[in-house]
Structure formats: structure tokens, C-alpha cells
Amino acid sequence: MKTVVISGTSRGIGKELVLLFAHAGFEVYALSRNKRVVLAYADGHPNIKALEVDINNWDSTITSIKKELTKIDILIHNAAAFINKPFSEMSYEDMQSVYHTNVMTPYFLSQGLVQIMPAASQILAISSIGGVGGSIKFPGLSVYSSSKGALNIIVECLAEELRDREIFVNALALGSSETEMFKAAFPDLAAASQPQDMAKYIYNFAINSVPLVNGKTFPISSQNP
Ligand SMILES: NC(=O)c1ccc[n+]([C@@H]2O[C@H](COP(=O)([O-])OP(=O)(O)OC[C@H]3O[C@@H](n4cnc5c(N)ncnc54)[C@H](OP(=O)(O)O)[C@@H]3O)[C@@H](O)[C@H]2O)c1
């Protein structure tokens, strides 16, 4: 049975990914700050293991994961912190906390988990179209979008560093999907997709991209935003 570890699974796209992978026969380790919520929607599915962790504490998250499993085939960095605030009001603490969750956490969780990732496994970062150079930008999203830009470059760098171990590293730069995060960014707009459909795309990419794709960021977007 292949094993997938997914962060940020209490709601939105992460929740839909957990359900898709579990129904497809993967053993799914769902990382969340709220295990109770995951257990409720998992509804006893034998393939879903909920781990209550604060991913921002890398060491304890890595220890908890390694206690439970000895092999990861797919590691999906889906969790993200979001802030919508004008440049003039953004504080050091705002930026520090978003960069911690969106940039440093995927970096250091990957560093601590690659030891248990075999050849042909992959790290998949869920990024944002706003983090792609040249895409349309929106007021208030400077910290969030730039954190995703950093994540995209980390993906390129790690793909090179992990090439010898045959661990593949890619990012999907998502366009809009109807979740709590989208509502916080664009309260008056409708998103281009539902989280179930976005999750399907991510699932298909995850199971089909190795060994054809490595070190790439793909925009998955049809409109702005
Ligand atoms: N929705 C969109 O339009 C859109 C567009 C572009 C990119 N994305 C990306 O898609 C991914 C999923 O987003 P979503 O739209 O599904 O968002 P969401 O519904 O707001 O869910 C985000 C998840 O991230 C975790 N999270 C939130 N803040 C966190 C923090 N400070 N520290 C640790 N974990 C935190 C939560 O996990 P737990 O509560 O389980 O811990 C939550 O389930 C994110 O990487 C996001 O940047 C989304």
C-alpha cells in the first residue's frame, strides 16, 4: 500500500485530498491541528490516520510522523497561512508567521522526512498562482503571494539536491478555489473551482507525474482571481 502524508487537512483542498487518496487505496496520514475534525469526516475509513500536530513545530511533527510510519511515497505540503493586509499595515510578526508556515515549514519538514522517502517518491508543494512571476497581483496579498514565490524556488532547488536519491519535487500554483482561504482573500467574488475538483487535479498530478516531471511549478488557473 502506498503512503501519502498531507498537511492542512481539517478543511478545504486538504480535506478533499485526504478523501480522494483514501478512496483510491492509499494509506493517508492527515496532519492537522484539529484531529477531531479529520476523524469526523473520515467516518471510520480504515485508510485515514489523523495525526494532531502543529506543523510549525518541525521537530515534534517529524518525530510524530516517524513514530507512525517508515516510508512516505508522496508528501504534500498543502497547509498554508494567509493574511490579507495592505503593505502600509503589514508587521514584522505578520510576515514572520506567514513565511514560517508557508516557506520554512515545508523546507524543514522535507529535510526531516526525506530519509524515509524511497526512490520514485515525491514532494508536492501546493503553491499559488500569485507566487508565479508575471501573474496578476492583488492588493493586500504581498506577504502571502511572495511566500508562495519563495516556495516555488525552493521546489526547483530541492529537486536538484534530491536528484541523486530520485526524490521528485514539484509545485502546483493554484488559481482560485472556493475555500475559507479564498473567501478571506476575495469576499465578494466567486472562485473558478470547487475544492473537490482542484483536489482531483492535484491527485491526478501526484500519481502520474513521476518520473516525467521534476523541479517544476505549474500554474493551475483559468481566470483572475
Ligand atoms: N483556495 C484557493 O483559492 C487557493 C488558491 C491558491 C493556492 N491555494 C493553496 O491551496 C492550499 C490549501 O488551501 P485552502 O484554500 O484549502 O485553504 P483553507 O481551507 O483555508 O485550509 C488551509 C489549511 O491550512 C492549515 N493552516 C491554516 N493556517 C495555518 C497555520 N497558521 N499553520 C499551520 N497550518 C495552517 C489548516 O490546517 P489544519 O487546521 O488542519 O491544521 C487548513 O486546513 C494552500 O497551500 C493555499 O495556499 C489555495
The ligand as a Gaussian input file, in Angstrom:
#p B3LYP/6-31G(d) Opt

LIG

0 1
 N       -8.365000      28.295000      -2.277000
 C       -7.680000      28.978000      -3.197000
 O       -8.247000      29.773000      -3.979000
 C       -6.193000      28.803000      -3.296000
 C       -5.513000      29.484000      -4.307000
 C       -4.161000      29.340000      -4.436000
 C       -3.482000      28.476000      -3.583000
 N       -4.144000      27.823000      -2.595000
 C       -3.378000      26.944000      -1.712000
 O       -4.051000      25.725000      -1.522000
 C       -3.705000      25.170000      -0.242000
 C       -4.967000      24.809000       0.506000
 O       -5.697000      25.992000       0.761000
 P       -7.277000      26.037000       1.010000
 O       -7.813000      27.028000       0.062000
 O       -7.834000      24.670000       1.062000
 O       -7.295000      26.744000       2.446000
 P       -8.118000      26.525000       3.766000
 O       -9.447000      25.941000       3.501000
 O       -8.023000      27.830000       4.470000
 O       -7.247000      25.416000       4.526000
 C       -5.915000      25.674000       4.831000
 C       -5.376000      24.585000       5.742000
 O       -4.077000      25.019000       6.167000
 C       -3.908000      24.836000       7.553000
 N       -3.466000      26.111000       8.143000
 C       -4.035000      27.314000       8.058000
 N       -3.335000      28.224000       8.737000
 C       -2.283000      27.568000       9.288000
 C       -1.200000      27.948000      10.111000
 N       -1.039000      29.198000      10.523000
 N       -0.321000      26.993000      10.490000
 C       -0.478000      25.699000      10.083000
 N       -1.481000      25.285000       9.302000
 C       -2.374000      26.202000       8.912000
 C       -5.243000      24.376000       8.137000
 O       -4.981000      23.047000       8.550000
 P       -5.366000      22.412000       9.964000
 O       -6.436000      23.283000      10.564000
 O       -5.832000      21.064000       9.574000
 O       -4.105000      22.378000      10.768000
 C       -6.225000      24.380000       6.976000
 O       -6.917000      23.174000       6.865000
 C       -2.864000      26.247000       0.460000
 O       -1.497000      25.947000       0.321000
 C       -3.186000      27.507000      -0.326000
 O       -2.164000      28.467000      -0.254000
 C       -5.488000      27.961000      -2.425000

